[in-house]
């Protein structure tokens, strides 16, 4: 079984990251969180927002640095209140999480309750804490992240109780405000993102060699029985096994087919790879809270001319997108530039869209979709 990575010399220069094995720090200094908090408080004062209530793990991590596997549990909600009346965020957490956030983060105030509690799982404590930090006006502006591609962590019934308890106040969607801040990465964030992208890129680039080594350890018969699941197993081991490698791999997809694949949302499966297959592997891996998210394509055996032409068109479209990533352009301009390049090079293709182009990085999900008017900045 001969694997060909879809990389020519020019493409390799563009996409192969240098993996820095040393000097990648974990966590952030207190000054990083102070800067983030000062930024959001300044905007809150401008907009007359007296509080912002955050519930998702990513948002809580961004403003506190707390990372815990307990966030994966659907049985406990978590609340973080941002208010100009305090110098640090206020946590309203299940009792089991009180000491960790006070002992390991810069947060100084944490209100707790015994959870899970099916009757009142922190809702009354949250409402009380929010009310204590309002100006006393009968109607104050309180922010929640309610926009597209976001979710509230508490269960639906608790969300309903929270909004009922705040019905005398004005609820404002602050999704765009939160995303505006998180979209602009600090140098330390960029370092973490670059590192995890380098880890994954290194493993993906070396995947054909990893598979050949795996086959040589066992029997040549394994080559004719190597499946999509086997590919992911080998790749996962390498990404996690590198020095300073990934902390976790929440997502890894593989799909294959003769001359190409028909979807990018299923897999891996037990389908055996064979000559003439095109294989895609897509993974999002995580280091210190920050994600990589990208894919690579491989061909087994000879590369058909039409497959190579399609790949070259996508390569040049990607280069066009990179060139369009300039301060002052919008994400939609990047998406349109890429689609224009594809249409020019492959005019016979029907006009189709998957809704967006590219992948997410870091904590925020900003995609290059035709409708995304997010302004790119330095």
Wavefront OBJ file of the C-alpha trace (Angstrom):
o trace
v 0.000 0.000 0.000
v 1.589 3.263 -1.135
v 0.317 6.470 0.451
v 0.859 9.764 -1.337
v 0.459 12.962 0.667
v -1.123 15.699 -1.454
v 1.957 17.888 -1.000
v 4.237 19.177 -3.708
v 7.338 21.157 -2.827
v 5.538 24.490 -2.937
v 2.631 23.254 -0.861
v 4.922 21.707 1.712
v 6.593 25.063 2.278
v 3.227 26.659 2.892
v 1.629 24.129 5.191
v 4.307 22.333 7.142
v 4.740 24.003 10.510
v 7.939 24.027 12.515
v 7.171 22.235 15.754
v 8.654 24.026 18.727
v 9.243 21.457 21.423
v 10.448 23.866 24.093
v 9.339 27.176 25.502
v 5.568 26.613 25.167
v 4.163 27.851 28.445
v 0.951 26.645 30.025
v -1.606 28.991 31.508
v -1.530 32.786 31.464
v -0.137 35.371 33.871
v -2.620 37.354 35.963
v -1.937 40.382 33.772
v -3.510 38.595 30.780
v -6.799 38.107 32.640
v -6.694 41.621 34.036
v -6.347 42.977 30.498
v -9.277 40.890 29.268
v -11.446 41.943 32.197
v -10.582 45.633 31.813
v -11.436 45.479 28.105
v -14.898 43.991 28.633
v -15.712 46.242 31.602
v -14.841 49.336 29.571
v -17.285 48.252 26.835
v -19.936 47.388 29.427
v -19.759 50.899 30.840
v -20.118 52.383 27.362
v -23.224 50.260 26.717
v -24.699 50.713 30.223
v -24.475 46.969 30.828
v -24.513 46.338 34.574
v -23.709 42.620 34.337
v -22.866 39.882 31.861
v -23.731 36.296 32.782
v -21.587 33.631 31.097
v -22.398 29.926 31.157
v -20.288 28.119 28.540
v -16.961 26.446 29.437
v -15.053 28.359 26.732
v -16.212 31.735 28.025
v -15.495 30.787 31.630
v -12.032 29.579 30.639
v -11.314 32.785 28.711
v -11.998 35.083 31.658
v -10.708 32.863 34.493
v -8.234 30.301 33.127
v -10.203 27.482 34.774
v -10.019 24.297 32.739
v -11.653 21.197 34.143
v -13.027 17.959 32.736
v -16.087 18.573 34.897
v -17.233 21.009 32.211
v -18.033 17.963 30.076
v -20.691 16.843 32.534
v -24.272 17.834 31.659
v -25.368 17.393 35.287
v -23.937 20.631 36.697
v -24.304 24.225 35.466
v -21.662 26.925 35.958
v -22.112 30.695 35.996
v -19.642 33.542 35.752
v -20.731 37.140 36.315
v -18.794 40.054 34.851
v -19.604 43.363 36.521
v -17.882 46.759 36.816
v -18.626 46.625 40.551
v -15.941 43.962 41.117
v -12.256 43.854 40.228
v -12.478 40.205 39.157
v -15.281 38.009 37.808
v -17.731 36.464 40.279
v -18.147 32.699 40.073
v -21.421 30.974 40.980
v -20.386 27.337 40.944
v -21.364 23.938 42.336
v -19.767 23.431 45.730
v -17.364 20.791 44.422
v -15.795 23.437 42.136
v -15.470 26.222 44.721
v -11.963 25.467 46.021
v -10.467 24.767 42.558
v -11.477 28.106 41.084
v -10.372 30.058 44.158
v -7.083 28.178 44.527
v -6.007 27.956 40.879
v -7.320 31.115 39.199
v -7.314 34.850 39.794
v -11.033 34.833 40.780
v -11.519 36.107 44.334
v -15.271 35.590 44.856
v -17.120 32.307 44.451
v -20.680 31.580 45.622
v -21.521 27.873 45.804
v -24.440 25.495 46.219
v -24.729 21.726 46.601
v -25.211 20.265 43.125
v -26.861 18.422 41.411
v -30.131 19.761 42.800
v -33.174 18.986 40.679
v -35.334 21.537 42.509
v -32.973 24.528 42.389
v -29.623 23.892 40.728
v -28.041 27.267 41.475
v -30.724 29.406 39.834
v -31.821 31.278 42.973
v -28.197 31.801 44.037
v -27.341 33.181 40.599
v -30.333 35.560 40.613
v -29.471 36.734 44.118
v -25.835 37.351 43.181
v -26.759 39.234 40.015
v -29.275 41.392 41.912
v -26.686 42.255 44.579
v -24.415 43.656 41.873
v -26.935 45.883 40.094
v -27.353 49.598 40.688
v -30.768 49.196 42.266
v -32.647 50.452 39.244
v -35.875 48.608 38.524
v -34.706 47.920 34.984
v -31.029 47.255 34.257
v -29.294 45.911 31.150
v -27.919 42.389 31.659
v -25.983 40.579 28.958
v -26.091 36.929 27.905
v -24.404 35.164 24.986
v -27.417 34.200 22.876
v -26.202 34.409 19.264
v -25.695 31.839 16.536
v -23.164 29.039 17.091
v -23.343 29.536 20.864
v -25.177 27.647 23.568
v -26.198 28.147 27.175
v -24.815 25.398 29.393
v -27.716 25.077 31.891
v -30.726 22.950 31.006
v -33.654 24.564 29.217
v -35.877 24.712 32.324
v -33.181 26.507 34.330
v -32.605 28.996 31.511
v -36.341 29.708 31.476
v -36.320 30.252 35.278
v -33.342 32.609 35.005
v -35.011 34.793 32.385
v -38.256 34.783 34.366
v -36.347 35.894 37.442
v -34.835 38.779 35.459
v -38.002 39.739 33.575
v -38.053 43.252 35.055
v -34.636 43.895 33.501
v -33.534 44.273 29.889
v -31.746 41.182 28.523
v -29.211 41.992 25.809
v -27.408 39.597 23.492
v -23.658 40.273 23.898
v -22.431 37.595 21.479
v -20.869 40.114 19.091
v -19.147 41.917 21.970
v -17.635 38.744 23.408
v -16.577 37.517 19.957
v -15.063 40.880 19.107
v -12.741 40.564 22.071
v -11.921 36.891 21.675
v -11.285 37.170 17.939
v -8.210 39.328 18.523
v -5.597 36.992 19.979
v -2.817 38.015 22.330
v 0.773 36.944 21.672
v 0.433 34.213 24.296
v -2.728 32.863 22.672
v -1.054 32.839 19.262
v 1.849 30.900 20.753
v -0.474 28.164 22.023
v -2.431 27.994 18.761
v 0.778 27.857 16.715
v 2.102 25.087 18.915
v -0.903 22.786 18.660
v -1.173 23.443 14.915
v 2.483 22.471 14.623
v 1.935 19.273 16.588
v -0.979 18.180 14.394
v 0.649 19.304 11.145
v 3.770 17.309 11.987
v 1.748 14.143 12.610
v -0.405 14.572 9.504
v 2.657 15.193 7.372
v 4.254 12.030 8.731
v 1.097 9.880 8.560
v 2.178 7.782 5.508
v 5.405 6.854 7.322
v 3.506 6.109 10.524
v 1.190 3.723 8.652
v 4.073 1.976 6.884
v 5.819 1.523 10.244
v 2.639 0.106 11.787
v 2.256 -2.396 8.950
v 5.914 -3.446 9.135
v 5.496 -4.249 12.853
v 2.868 -6.844 12.079
v 2.253 -8.649 8.810
v 2.192 -7.540 5.173
v -1.376 -8.861 5.202
v -2.294 -5.863 7.353
v -1.738 -3.602 4.340
v -4.760 -5.060 2.553
v -6.878 -4.865 5.697
v -5.975 -1.369 6.914
v -9.141 0.574 7.697
v -10.135 4.180 8.312
v -10.289 3.352 12.030
v -6.708 2.059 11.877
v -5.582 5.338 10.310
v -7.165 7.341 13.134
v -5.758 5.020 15.783
v -2.202 5.487 14.466
v -2.591 9.243 14.044
v -4.177 9.727 17.460
v -1.321 7.890 19.137
v 1.277 10.081 17.429
v -0.450 13.392 18.176
v -0.878 12.504 21.839
v 2.520 10.840 22.123
v 4.730 13.710 20.973
v 6.715 15.576 23.592
v 4.545 18.578 24.483
v 1.874 16.976 22.309
v -1.877 17.419 22.428
v -3.743 17.259 25.724
v -6.799 15.771 24.033
v -8.302 15.024 20.637
v -12.027 15.769 20.874
v -12.582 15.244 17.165
v -11.042 13.045 14.485
v -12.765 12.088 11.248
v -11.612 9.930 8.334
v -13.417 9.184 5.074
v -12.234 7.419 1.947
v -13.502 6.346 -1.449
v -12.427 5.469 -4.961
v -11.345 8.719 -6.609
v -12.793 10.730 -3.739
v -15.204 10.637 -0.816
v -18.869 11.596 -0.689
v -19.066 13.269 2.732
v -16.949 14.866 5.436
v -19.222 14.352 8.431
v -19.103 10.587 9.007
v -16.338 8.184 9.890
v -14.011 6.685 10.622
v -15.533 3.388 9.555
v -14.272 -0.161 9.080
v -13.896 0.416 5.335
v -10.638 -1.092 4.083
v -8.343 1.194 2.105
v -7.260 0.154 -1.387
v -5.462 1.465 -4.463
v -7.288 4.357 -6.076
v -8.725 5.654 -2.802
v -8.611 9.274 -1.742
v -8.514 9.609 2.045
v -9.295 12.692 4.117
v -8.346 12.961 7.771
v -9.748 15.893 9.733
v -8.918 16.528 13.369
v -9.315 19.129 16.075
v -6.700 18.664 18.796
v -6.226 20.651 21.966
v -3.319 22.075 23.946
v -3.849 24.105 27.121
v -7.406 24.968 26.109
v -6.636 25.993 22.512
v -7.570 24.034 19.387
v -6.147 23.270 16.011
v -8.672 22.257 13.392
v -7.690 21.262 9.863
v -7.453 18.309 7.527
v -5.140 16.659 5.028
v -5.858 14.549 1.935
v -3.980 11.454 0.790
v -4.198 9.170 -2.219
v -3.360 5.474 -2.233
v -1.531 4.293 -5.323
v -1.547 6.392 -8.488
v -3.124 9.844 -8.492
v -5.832 10.237 -11.175
v -5.458 13.370 -13.312
v -8.903 14.753 -12.424
v -8.211 14.273 -8.723
v -4.914 16.098 -9.049
v -6.573 18.972 -10.934
v -9.205 19.307 -8.223
v -6.529 19.354 -5.553
v -4.491 21.989 -7.380
v -7.592 24.173 -7.700
v -8.176 23.945 -3.956
v -4.529 24.662 -3.276
v -4.590 27.877 -5.295
v -7.940 28.814 -3.752
v -6.385 28.420 -0.329
v -3.469 30.623 -1.370
v -5.976 33.193 -2.635
v -7.702 33.067 0.747
v -4.417 33.535 2.585
v -3.592 36.531 0.409
v -7.024 37.999 1.181
v -6.495 37.771 4.936
v -5.540 41.418 5.255
v -6.518 43.895 7.957
v -9.595 45.769 6.798
v -11.057 42.907 4.745
v -14.061 40.972 5.966
v -14.336 37.222 6.404
v -16.907 37.151 3.590
v -14.381 38.745 1.218
v -11.973 35.913 1.965
v -14.692 33.335 1.287
v -15.709 34.974 -1.999
v -12.083 35.178 -3.173
v -11.616 31.457 -2.577
v -14.856 30.523 -4.317
v -13.959 32.725 -7.287
v -10.631 30.923 -7.675
v -12.321 27.526 -7.602
v -14.938 28.586 -10.162
v -12.235 29.919 -12.478
v -10.107 26.775 -12.332
v -12.998 24.292 -12.320
v -15.715 26.032 -14.362
v -17.565 22.767 -15.016
v -18.425 22.331 -11.346
v -21.972 23.261 -10.286
v -22.234 26.181 -7.903
v -22.379 24.654 -4.444
v -21.700 25.815 -0.934
v -21.169 24.096 2.373
v -22.023 27.314 4.187
v -18.466 28.259 5.030
v -14.823 27.825 4.154
v -12.003 26.919 6.471
v -11.880 25.821 10.095
v -11.931 27.352 13.556
v -8.858 28.034 15.690
v -8.386 28.867 19.340
v -11.552 29.280 21.408
v -13.658 31.391 19.053
v -15.491 30.048 16.024
v -14.970 32.550 13.242
v -15.398 31.021 9.782
v -14.941 32.439 6.304
v -18.549 32.176 5.147
v -20.098 34.249 2.346
v -22.322 35.996 4.913
v -19.703 36.595 7.630
v -18.941 40.312 7.838
v -16.439 40.006 10.688
v -13.709 42.585 10.081
v -10.175 41.203 10.030
v -7.636 43.085 12.174
v -4.023 42.646 13.198
l 1 2 3 4 5 6 7 8 9 10 11 12 13 14 15 16 17 18 19 20 21 22 23 24 25 26 27 28 29 30 31 32 33 34 35 36 37 38 39 40 41 42 43 44 45 46 47 48 49 50 51 52 53 54 55 56 57 58 59 60 61 62 63 64 65 66 67 68 69 70 71 72 73 74 75 76 77 78 79 80 81 82 83 84 85 86 87 88 89 90 91 92 93 94 95 96 97 98 99 100 101 102 103 104 105 106 107 108 109 110 111 112 113 114 115 116 117 118 119 120 121 122 123 124 125 126 127 128 129 130 131 132 133 134 135 136 137 138 139 140 141 142 143 144 145 146 147 148 149 150 151 152 153 154 155 156 157 158 159 160 161 162 163 164 165 166 167 168 169 170 171 172 173 174 175 176 177 178 179 180 181 182 183 184 185 186 187 188 189 190 191 192 193 194 195 196 197 198 199 200 201 202 203 204 205 206 207 208 209 210 211 212 213 214 215 216 217 218 219 220 221 222 223 224 225 226 227 228 229 230 231 232 233 234 235 236 237 238 239 240 241 242 243 244 245 246 247 248 249 250 251 252 253 254 255 256 257 258 259 260 261 262 263 264 265 266 267 268 269 270 271 272 273 274 275 276 277 278 279 280 281 282 283 284 285 286 287 288 289 290 291 292 293 294 295 296 297 298 299 300 301 302 303 304 305 306 307 308 309 310 311 312 313 314 315 316 317 318 319 320 321 322 323 324 325 326 327 328 329 330 331 332 333 334 335 336 337 338 339 340 341 342 343 344 345 346 347 348 349 350 351 352 353 354 355 356 357 358 359 360 361 362 363 364 365 366 367 368 369 370 371 372 373 374 375 376 377 378
